[in-house]
Amino acid sequence: MVQLDCKGDNSEEKYAEGGMLENAYAAITNMTSDMTWEQWIEETKDDDDRRYNELKDICTGKRVLEFGCGNGGFLRRMKAHADCVTGIELMDEAREYIAEEGIQVYRNPDEVEGKYDIVCMFMVIEHLNNPDMHLAKIKRIMTEDGILICETPNAHDALITKYKCKAFEDFTYWSKHVLLFDSETLERLMRKNGFSTIRNTQIQRYSLANHLYWLSNGKPGGHMRWKDFSNEKMNNLYAECLIAHDMADTLWYVGKKL
């Protein structure tokens, strides 16, 4: 686990004020303002689709809660299959938008009513100043055999450990990332907080073109700007290689409440 220097920045409160959204979107698109709700939804579409396809079967007929639900893309997709979908989201504006679609969204776990069969945390735990405290709260709102799904950046990402890309290191070790995990430290955190591992693996979200663009230009967005240098077969082979060497960009953990 990598402990990052937050320089006095309260990551969670900054997120609530909207700073997280603006910074993340700007990092990918070079936009720094005038971001719309529709643009945010479009930006997260691929990840929302991937998570939905991966989890649709186990969420069907279950009570599902997403901790840090962002713009609600995953919950919006899962609503037709789950018995109930609920979110937790600090950002006031996002809660208001999602509520208009008939999805209950709380500001923090202490407000949540009822118990949930499945709790998801997608790209959230790395922003939490005290993950132990939040995991304890999550456990309290889970059913006895509840399942936790956690997705977070991999501290062993190839751009850091293999390619030594300084620009990517600076991008990753930003003030909004409090902690970074590898597969071992993430599992250790979960075990410490009362979860037994069902699955602990890695996925590669970004393409070879994205990595080449980082190495060439020191910027993100290659998966969108260099689409002519990308195909599914090549990207799948590249992802398999990174996963085999513990250097994919994303950790995917599934655990059961003890």
Secondary structure, DSSP 8 states (H G I E B T S, - for coil): -EE---TT--HHHHHHTTHHHHHHHHHHH---S---HHHHHHHTHHHHHHHHHHHHHHHTTSEEEEES-TTSHHHHHHTTTSSEEEEE---HHHHHHHHTTT-EEESSGGG--S-EEEEEEES-GGG-S-HHHHHHHHHHTEEEEEEEEEEEEBTT-HHHHTS--HHHHHHHS-TT--EEB-HHHHHHHHHHTTEEEEEEEEE--S-HHHHHHHHHHS-S-HHHHTGGG--HHHHHHHHHHHHHTT--SEEEEEEEE-
